[in-house]
Amino acid sequence: MPFYEYTTTEQSDCPHCGDRFTVLQKLSDPRLECCPECGGPVRQLISSPNVVSGQAHKLKESSIEKAGFTQYKKIGKGVYEKTAGKGPGVISAD
């Protein structure tokens, strides 16, 4: 489901729609015509999409450790081996 940005069409003191707000909606959902908080008129903005190409979206193991996370990869049925971070070297379902 994509995020849609909306802005007010009139001056508003509403803390929700005073400038811009973002809503997670299904593609089939109709556009909002009013602020869900104050009922004031709003319009949908055209925003550039976030597109990730190649392997840029995958975190490096060094970045995972710096962020305080632990990463495991599956090496067998119910068995996972640590590839980055703190924690046990192997996790198994046994």
ZAVEX-979024 format. One line per 3 residues: number of its first residue (from 1); for each residue z, y, x of N, C-alpha, C. Coordinates in steps of 0.1 Angstrom, whole numbers, plus 5000, padded with zeros to 4 digits. Last residue first. Layout:
# residues N
NUM> Z:Y:X:Z:Y:X:Z:Y:X; ...
END
This chain:
# residues 94
94> 5179:4727:5159:5189:4716:5160:5203:4720:5160; 5162:4748:5160:5167:4745:5147:5178:4734:5147; 5168:4768:5189:5162:4757:5183:5169:4755:5169
91> 5160:4791:5214:5167:4790:5201:5160:4778:5195; 5166:4800:5248:5159:4791:5238:5167:4791:5226; 5182:4819:5260:5169:4817:5265:5160:4809:5256
88> 5201:4843:5240:5199:4830:5246:5184:4827:5250; 5199:4878:5251:5201:4867:5242:5199:4854:5248; 5178:4907:5257:5191:4899:5259:5192:4888:5248
85> 5143:4909:5265:5155:4913:5260:5167:4904:5263; 5116:4885:5261:5121:4898:5265:5134:4901:5259; 5112:4859:5254:5102:4865:5263:5107:4879:5268
82> 5128:4829:5246:5129:4843:5248:5119:4848:5258; 5113:4805:5225:5117:4808:5238:5117:4823:5240; 5121:4783:5198:5116:4796:5203:5122:4799:5216
79> 5114:4756:5176:5119:4760:5189:5113:4773:5194; 5102:4746:5153:5116:4750:5153:5122:4755:5166; 5080:4731:5172:5084:4731:5159:5099:4734:5158
76> 5074:4754:5200:5074:4741:5193:5079:4742:5179; 5075:4779:5208:5070:4770:5217:5069:4756:5212; 5072:4812:5197:5073:4799:5193:5067:4789:5203
73> 5090:4838:5214:5078:4832:5210:5080:4817:5207; 5111:4867:5209:5109:4852:5211:5095:4848:5207; 5127:4896:5220:5115:4890:5215:5115:4875:5219
70> 5152:4920:5212:5149:4907:5219:5137:4901:5212; 5158:4955:5219:5154:4944:5210:5152:4931:5219; 5162:4979:5232:5173:4971:5228:5170:4959:5219
67> 5142:4993:5243:5145:4997:5229:5157:4989:5224; 5138:4980:5266:5143:4993:5267:5148:4998:5253; 5126:4956:5257:5139:4956:5263:5146:4969:5263
64> 5102:4966:5248:5110:4959:5238:5124:4959:5244; 5090:4976:5271:5094:4985:5261:5103:4979:5251; 5085:4952:5285:5095:4962:5291:5099:4972:5280
61> 5066:4940:5268:5079:4934:5269:5089:4944:5275; 5049:4963:5247:5050:4956:5260:5064:4951:5261; 5038:4959:5214:5047:4965:5223:5047:4957:5236
58> 5006:4965:5199:5016:4955:5204:5025:4962:5215; 4987:4984:5193:4999:4983:5184:5009:4973:5189; 4966:4980:5211:4975:4992:5213:4987:4991:5204
55> 4946:4962:5211:4959:4957:5212:4970:4968:5214; 4922:4976:5188:4925:4968:5200:4940:4963:5199; 4935:5004:5170:4924:4996:5175:4928:4988:5187
52> 4948:5017:5141:4951:5011:5154:4940:5002:5158; 4949:5046:5122:4941:5035:5126:4945:5030:5140; 4960:5065:5096:4965:5059:5109:4958:5046:5112
49> 4938:5089:5081:4945:5076:5081:4950:5073:5095; 4945:5123:5072:4938:5114:5081:4945:5100:5081; 4947:5133:5038:4953:5131:5051:4945:5122:5059
46> 4946:5155:5012:4937:5146:5020:4943:5145:5034; 4971:5157:4987:4965:5162:4999:4956:5151:5005; 4975:5162:4952:4974:5152:4963:4966:5159:4975
43> 4997:5186:4937:4983:5181:4940:4983:5172:4952; 5020:5193:4910:5016:5190:4924:5002:5185:4925; 5042:5211:4889:5029:5206:4892:5026:5204:4907
40> 5076:5198:4884:5066:5209:4887:5053:5203:4891; 5096:5180:4881:5086:5180:4871:5075:5191:4873; 5116:5175:4899:5117:5187:4891:5107:5188:4880
37> 5110:5147:4909:5124:5153:4908:5125:5164:4898; 5083:5141:4910:5092:5132:4903:5106:5137:4901; 5060:5167:4902:5071:5162:4911:5080:5152:4903
34> 5029:5156:4887:5041:5164:4887:5051:5158:4897; 5009:5140:4890:5005:5153:4885:5017:5162:4886; 4998:5114:4912:5009:5122:4906:5004:5135:4902
31> 4971:5092:4905:4977:5103:4912:4989:5109:4905; 4978:5058:4894:4972:5071:4892:4978:5082:4901; 4974:5028:4914:4982:5038:4907:4975:5051:4906
28> 4957:5013:4930:4954:5014:4916:4963:5024:4908; 4969:5014:4955:4956:5020:4953:4953:5022:4939; 5004:5021:4951:4993:5012:4951:4980:5020:4950
25> 5023:5044:4972:5017:5040:4959:5006:5029:4961; 5048:5063:4985:5041:5050:4987:5036:5045:4974; 5046:5097:4992:5049:5087:4982:5041:5074:4986
22> 5059:5127:5006:5051:5115:5007:5056:5104:4998; 5057:5162:5002:5064:5150:5002:5054:5138:5002; 5061:5197:5012:5053:5185:5011:5062:5173:5009
19> 5079:5218:5000:5068:5219:5010:5058:5208:5007; 5094:5211:4977:5093:5225:4982:5082:5227:4991; 5100:5187:4966:5086:5191:4966:5084:5205:4972
16> 5128:5185:4970:5119:5173:4971:5105:5178:4973; 5141:5208:4964:5143:5203:4978:5133:5191:4980; 5125:5234:4947:5129:5220:4946:5130:5215:4961
13> 5115:5258:4944:5128:5258:4951:5133:5243:4952; 5080:5267:4946:5091:5258:4941:5103:5259:4950; 5049:5280:4936:5061:5282:4944:5073:5274:4938
10> 5025:5255:4928:5032:5267:4926:5044:5268:4935; 5017:5231:4936:5006:5240:4934:5012:5254:4930; 5031:5212:4963:5032:5219:4951:5020:5228:4949
7> 5016:5181:4976:5022:5195:4978:5022:5202:4964; 5016:5148:4989:5015:5157:4978:5021:5171:4982; 5002:5119:5005:5010:5132:5006:5006:5141:4994
4> 5007:5084:5003:5000:5096:4998:5008:5109:5000; 5004:5054:5019:5012:5065:5016:5003:5077:5013; 4992:5022:5006:4991:5034:5014:5001:5045:5010
1> 5000:4988:5008:5000:5000:5000:5000:5012:5009
END
